[in-house]
Amino acid sequence: MTEYILLNIILSIAVAIYLLKLYGKNYNFNNSLLAIVITSVFHLFFIYFDIGIPLSLLYGPLTYFANNYSRNNIYPLEKRIIHTLPFILFGIYYIVVLFSGFGQFRLSYYILYFISTFISLSAYPFAVYQQMKREKEGPDAKTTMLLVQLNVICILNALFILFLIVSFFKTIDPGFEPRLMVYALLVTSSTLISLYLYRSYFGKKVTILNGDLGNDDNTLVPQTIWKRYQRSLLEEQTLEEYAYKVEEVLSQSKLYLNSGISLEILSKKADIPKHHFSQLLNVYMGKSFYQLVAEYRIQYALQRMSEDDNITIEALAYECGFSSKTSFNKYFKEITGNSPSEYRSLKANAYRAVIC
């Protein structure tokens, strides 16, 4: 019994360290997906050894955060901790019931845990669905599909948890080993994410400068990918013409201020075939569609801030075409090196220094 308690405590500490690492500064969409896979691996291990650490309470928040990161909406640390608070509280509850003097609370722990898990796995997919409906600016089709699949898996898990809750009060013979359902759902979600991350990593392109492949260590690309682009590569002159057309369309029409702008809309407006537009961005310009649009939006924001010192950051974000203030702040700092408020303060201090 002592060894069992010690093992559980060590594993709990490991999960806690993992969570601290997860909610540190290096957060992005791919890392949030990796966190779901790591949680699933932990979960499979715990289920096999009949360890009841409440990892099921993490899937809803992690999927919710993945959806936010895919839209460049980054929550502050305090809010991320609040979303994982049920997991932390039930984790403490579980450590308590491990000790022999509190064994009578074990049944109540599992009942409350399953009820909370059902609520979590039902509520978060609904919140993600509402966010997808509300925000027009979203990720690409493959990323959206993955997020939909993960939320469907959350809902299936919620239905299975509901079955377990009912089985506490009424004997039910499901006709199969319940653990197999859990294994299947965890393995399915992990496989989908792993395939996505694999394709994402090996699908990276490089920027072509003067027709040559750069020697920067950060531009490592598998040879098969590079050969494929060599076979389909447009003439550099054509790419230059396309780039000029895109710049002309964006500068003159200010289409980037439209929050509903998409690659399809811009390619039609610039009269560039969609598959050529993708190659223009990934190979010639070396940036994603949203990075391109964000650059124009931030340049417009800088112009507006120089014209109107009283405009609020939130009003400016929506005027520039961003769907949220968080997304605006993220791209602003990425491009200028400062947040909008920091930039405004630096500008004001510079002005005061000049007149003084």
N, C-alpha and C positions, 0 to 999 in steps of 0.2 A: 504493500500500500504506500509506503514511504517513497519507493522508487517511482510509482505511478504519479504521485503528487509532484515530485521533483521534476519529472519529465514534462508534465503539464505546465508547471511554472516556467521552466526553461523555454518551452515553445511559446508561451504567452509573451515572454520577454522578447523573443525573436520576432514575433508579429508586431509588437510595439515598436521595436527598432525599425522594422520595415515600414511601418506607418509614418514614423518620423522622417524617414528617408523620402517616402512618397510625397509627403506634404511639405517638402523643403522648397528651395528656390527653383530647382530644375524640373519644372512641370511643363509638359506639352502633350499633344494628343497621343503620340506614339508611346510615351512613358505611361500615360493613363491606361492605355490598352495593355501594356506590359504588366501593369499593376493588377489588372483583372486576371491575367494568366497566372501570375505568381500566387494570387489569392486562391485560385482554383487548385493549384498544385498543393498548397497548404491544406486546403479543404479535403481533397482526396486522401491525403495522408492522415488527417485527423479522423475522417469517417472510418477508414480502414482499422484504426486502432481504438475506435469508440471513444474519441476525445471530443467533448462538446463545446469547444471554443466557438463563439457565435459568429463565424465568418460569413454566414448567409446575410447578415445585416450590412455587409460591405458592398454587395453586388449592386444594389440600387444606387447608393451614392456614387460608386465608381463609374457606373454607366452614365449617370447624370453629369458627372464631371467630364467624362470623355466627350459627351455631346457639347458641353460648353467649350472645351478646349478646341474642338473641331471648328467652332465658330469664333475662336479667338476671344472668348469671354472668360476671363480669369478671375476666380473668386479669391478674396483675401483669406489669409490663413485662418482667421477666427471663424469665418463661415464654413470653411472646409472642416474644421474641428467640430463645429456644431452638427454638421451632417453625419459625422462618424461617432457622435456622442452615444447613441444607442448601443453601438458595438462596444465602446469603452465601458459603459455601465454594466452591460451583460457579461463582459469579460471579467469584471471585478466580481460580479455575482457568481460566475462559474468557479472562480478560484476559491471563493468562500465555501461553496457546496462540496468542493473536493475533500475538505477536512471531515474526518469521521463524525465530529460532534454536530455537524450541520447537514448530515445525510438526509434528514427528513424534508429538506427544502429542494431536493433534487428534482422531484416530479413537478413541483410548482415552477422551477427554473425552466424546464423544457416546455411546459405549457405556455408560459409567458413569452419565452424565446420564439416559439413557433408562431404565436399570434402576432408578435412584433415583426417577425420576418415576413409573414403574409401581408401585413400592412405596408411594409417597406417595399417589397417586390411588386406590389400593386400600385402604390402611389407614385413611385419614381418614373416608371414608364409613362404614366399619364402626364406627369410634369414635363417629360421630354417631348411627348406628342404635342402638348400645348405650346411648347417653345418652338417646335418646328413649324407649327401653324402661324405663330406670331412673327417670327423673324424670317424675312424674305431672303436675306443674305445667308446662305448656308454652304456646307462643304460640297465636294464633288459627288457624283452619283455613286461611286464605289464606297466612299466613306459613309454616305447616307444609308446605303443598303446594309452595311455592316452594323450601323447603329440601330437600324430597324430590327435586324436579326437578333442582336443582343437584348433588345427590349422585349422581343417575343419570347426569348429564352427566360427572361425574368418573369414574364407572365406565366409561362408553363411551370416554372419553379414555384410560383405563388399558388397555382392550382394544386400542385403536388403537396405543398405545405398544408393547404386547406384539408386535403385528405388525411394527413398525419394528425391534424388537430382533431378531426372527427373521430379518428381511430383511438384517441385517448379516452373518449367517452362511450364509444360503441365499437365492439369487435367487428372488424371488417377483414375479409380475406380478399386481397387484391388479385390473387392468382399469379403473382410474380414477386420476386425479391425486391422490396422497395429501394434498397441501396443501388440496384442496377439503374433505376430511373435517375437517381442523383448522379451516378457516374456518367451516364449517357449525356445529361445536360451539361455537366462540367466539361467533359471531354469535347463536346460539340462546340461550346463557346470558345474554349481554348484553341481548338483547331481552326475555327474561323478567323480568330484574331491572329494566330501564328501565320496563317496563309497571307493575311492582309499585310502584316509587318514584313514578311519575306518578300512579297511583291513590291512593297513600298521601298525596301532597302535596295533590292536588285533592279528596281525600276528607275533609280536616280539617273538623271541626265547631266551632262556637263555643258558649260558655256563654251561656244566656239568663238575663238578670237583669231581673226585673220585666217580662218580655215583650218587652224591647227588645234590639237588637243593640248590643253594646259598641263603643266607639270606640277601643279599645286597638289600637295598630299591630300587635301580635302576634296579633291575631285576624282576619287577612285571610282571607276565604273567597270562592271564586268565586261569582258571582251565581247561576249555575245550581243550585249545591248549596243555597244559601240559599233559593231559590224552591221547591225540592223539599221542603225541611223546612217551609216555610210552608204548603204544601198539606197535609202530613200531620201537622202539629204538634198534639199533644194539648193539651187545655185545661190551663192552668197549675194549676188546682185539682186535676185528675187527677194531674198529675206530682207535686204536693206530697203527695198521698195515697200515691202509689207510693213516694216517697222515705221517708215515715214508715213504711210497711210494711217496706221494706228495712232501715231502721235498727232497727225492732223485732225483726225476725227475726234479724239479726246479733247484736244485743245480748243477746237472751234465749237463743238456741240456741247462740251461739258457734260457728256453722257455719264461720266463717273459720279456725278452728283445724284444720279438716280439710284435709290437703294435697291431697286430690283434688277440692276444691270447683271447680265450673265455673259458667259463666253459666246453663246449662240447669238445674242443680241449684238454684241460688239463685232463679231465676225461678219454678220450680215450688213451692219452699218458701214464697215470698212471694205466690204465686198471681197473678203478673203475666205476661201474654203475652210471649213472648221478643222479638218485634219492638218491643213497647212498652218492654221493659227496655233494649234497645239505645238507644232514643231517650232514655230517662230518663238513662242514663249520659252519652251523647255530647252531648246538647243541654242538658239541665237541670242535671246535676251537673258536666259539663265534665271528666270523667275516665274512664279506661278501667276495665274490670272488675278488672284486677289492681291498679290503683292504689287502688281502693275497698277491696279485700280487704286490701291491704298496710297501709292506714291503720288499720284495725281491729286487725290483727296487731301493729303497732308500739305502739299504745295499750295492748294487752294486755301486750306486752313491758315497757313502762315500769312498768306496775303490778306485774309479777312481779319486776322488778329492785328495786323499792322494798320488796317483801316478803321477798326472799331475796338477800342480798348475795353468797352463795357460789355461786350457780348459774352454770355456765359459759356462755359466749356460744354455743357450738355446741349445747349442750343446750337453751338458750332458743330458738334458731332453729328447731329441730325441734319443740319444744313449741308454738311459735306457728303452725306449719303450713308453714313454708318448707321447700323441698326441699334447700336448701344454705345453708351459713353465708355464702357470698359474696352470695347473693341477699338474705339478711337484712341484712347489713352495708350493701348498696347502698340498700335502701329506708329503713333506719334513719337513715342519714346524710342522705338526700334529704328526709325528713320532719322530723327533729330538728335537722339542721345539724351533728351530731357522729356519729362512729362509736360503736358500743356501748361500746367500751373507753374512749373519750374521755369519753362521757357518764357512765360509772361513776366515772372519776377526778374529773371536775368535781363530781359529787354528793358524793363522799367528801371533797374539799377544802372544799366548802361546809359540810359537817357539822362538820368539824374547826374551821373558822372560827367557827361558832356556839358550840361548846362551849368554845372558848378565849376 
